[in-house]
Structure formats: structure tokens, C-alpha cells
């Protein structure tokens, strides 16, 4: 029997790892929040409530 190649499926199979790598790169590109002043945030909410 002859073997046929499904080109669309091959393309999708190639794109899966590329898309996953792109997604991970986007997620890792976001900076982490450091040194949060919790008291200042609470005070700002208290001002808005009044």
C-alpha cells in the first residue's frame, strides 16, 4: 500500500510546539510584582470607601 502524507496534519503537528513555546515566552515576559506596600494599598481603599 502507498503511504500518503497529510500535509495539513503535518503543519498542525509542527505548529503545536511553536505555539507552546510562544505562549511560555509571553507568560515569562510579564514582570513579577515585588516590594508591595500593603498598608498603602489598604489606605487607598479606605479613602475610596469614605
PyMOL commands that set and color helices and strands:
alter all, ss='L'
color gray80, all
select helices_A, chain A and resi 7-29+38-49
alter helices_A, ss='H'
color red, helices_A
deselect
rebuild
show_as cartoon
